[in-house]
Every structure is written in C-alpha cells, then in structure tokens.
C-alpha cells in the first residue's frame, strides 16, 4: 500500500469515527472534546503529510499549527453552551 493510500484511509477512518460518535450519541458531554481532538489530529496529519511541512522550519510548522488551534478555539467559543 502506498503512503498516499494509507494517509487517505487514515483520514477517512478518523472522519468515520467522528461521524459514528456524533450519530450514536454515546460520547455524551465529552463529544465536543473528542471531535476537537479528532480535528486536531487530522489537521496535524494534513499539515505534516499533504502540505509537506514535516521537515520544514519549526517556526513555519508552529505558525500553521497555531492557525489551526486558533480556528478550533474560535469554533469552541462560537458554539459554547450558554446557560
């Protein structure tokens, strides 16, 4: 199996896992944290493998990862529960 095929299957399985967790509702109140973690893992995988930043300068990888964390924080803030 080629590396690209493995990467695609890995990302597809993480997407399927997120779908199953969402549709079954078994994760309960931890669902947003689990989905955020899956998104972070998928984003990191894409940054390293598909964008080719695995061997790039540290500041460049940190900038792209920081952008991803900023987007996730913005989503968490936008969809926070209001009591």
Secondary structure as the mmCIF struct_conf table of DSSP 4:
data_model
#
loop_
_struct_conf.conf_type_id
_struct_conf.id
_struct_conf.beg_label_comp_id
_struct_conf.beg_label_asym_id
_struct_conf.beg_label_seq_id
_struct_conf.end_label_comp_id
_struct_conf.end_label_asym_id
_struct_conf.end_label_seq_id
HELX_RH_AL_P HELX_RH_AL_P1 UNK A 3 UNK A 24
TURN_TY1_P TURN_TY1_P1 UNK A 26 UNK A 27
HELX_RH_3T_P HELX_RH_3T_P1 UNK A 28 UNK A 30
HELX_RH_AL_P HELX_RH_AL_P2 UNK A 31 UNK A 45
HELX_RH_PI_P HELX_RH_PI_P1 UNK A 46 UNK A 50
BEND BEND1 UNK A 51 UNK A 51
TURN_TY1_P TURN_TY1_P2 UNK A 54 UNK A 55
BEND BEND2 UNK A 56 UNK A 56
HELX_RH_AL_P HELX_RH_AL_P3 UNK A 58 UNK A 78
TURN_TY1_P TURN_TY1_P3 UNK A 79 UNK A 79
#
